[in-house]
């Protein structure tokens, strides 16, 4: 079902468009609170500090991935706005083709892995987590 967001009352359209985003963020916050509660009460303060310190990094990675997917949808959105159904199908299939998606996943895995491989031992030494 396609909804045309260019016709109707803007406040109502924006509200119903943003509602699923708000609900998703709400569930993410509930998950983070439950994770903090469980780790803090069962494992201990050190583990809780680890969970707290990695939360910002997780948010950074998720924000980057969401930004990438938003960027991939620009061409599809332009075709959709122009009511070009063939272009929508073609752009969606191009973004989901095995070659482009696997190339993108491979590049992202390299970009995300190398800094972690390099900095993890140094971070462990700084925080005296292992010798």
N, C-alpha and C positions, 0 to 999 in steps of 0.2 A: 504494500500500500504506500503510495507516494503522496506526500502532503506538500502542497504549494505554500511556502512560507512567505510569499510576496503578496498574498491576498488575505485580508482580514484585519482584525485589530492587533497591532504590534505587541502590546503588553501581554495579551492572552497567548499569542503565538510564541513569544519568547519564554513565557512561564512554562508552557507545556513542552517546549523544546529543552529547557534546562532542567526540568523535573527529574528525568532519569539520571542526569549527571549528578544532581544533588543527592539522589538516593544512593548512587554508587559511591560517592565520597563519604556519605554517612556510614555505609556498611564498612568501608575501609577504615574509618576512624574507630568503629566498634571493634573490628578485628585487632587493630593496634592496641586498644585498651585491654582487650581480653588477653592478648599475647603478653603485654606488660604485667598484668595481674598474675597470670599463670607462672611466668618465668620468675617474677619477683618472690612469689610465695613458695614455689617448689624448688627452684634451683639455687637461688641466692642473689646477693647484691652484685657480685662480679658478673654473673651472666646477665643480669638486668642492665648493667652498664654497657655490656656488649650489644645488647638489643637496642638500647637507646642510641648508641654511637653509630650503629649501622642504619638506623631509620632514615637519616638524611641522605645517605648514599643510595638507599633503595628508592627514595623519592626522586633523586636526581636521575637515576637510570630509567625509572618508569616515565618521568617527565620527558626525557629524551626520546624514548620509544613512542610515546603518545604524540609528540611533536612530529616525528618522522611519519607516522601513519596519517596525521593530519595533512602533512605536506604531500603525501602520495595521493590524497583524495582531491586535490585542487583541480586536476584535469577532469576528473569524473564530475565534480560539481559544476564546472563550466559547461560541460556537455549537457548535464541535467538542467541547468538554468536556461539553456538554449533550446530545450525540449528535443534534443537530438538523441533518440533512443539507441541508434546504431553506435554513435560515438560513446555513449555511456557503457554499452556492452563491450565495445572494443577497448576502452580505457581500463575498465574493470578487469577484463581478461589479461590485458598487458601487465597490470600490476600483480595479478595472481598467477602469471605464467611460471612454470617451474624454474626456468632459467633466471628470470629477474628476481624472484623471491629467494631462490637459493643463493644467488650472488649477493643480494642485500644481506641475507642472514650470515653468510660467510664473512663479509666485510665487517659487519657489526660485531661478530664474535671475535675477530682479530682486534678490532679497535678496543673492545671492552676487556679482552683477556690480557693483552700485553702489559698494560699498566698494573693490573692486579698481580701478575707473575713477578713483576719487578719490585713493586712496593710492599707486598705482603711480608716477606722475610724481614725487611727493614722495620716495618710497623710492629711486628712481633718482638723484635729486639728492643725497640723503644719502650714498649709497654711491658717488657720482660715476661712475655707469654711463653716463650720457649727459648732454649739456649742456641 
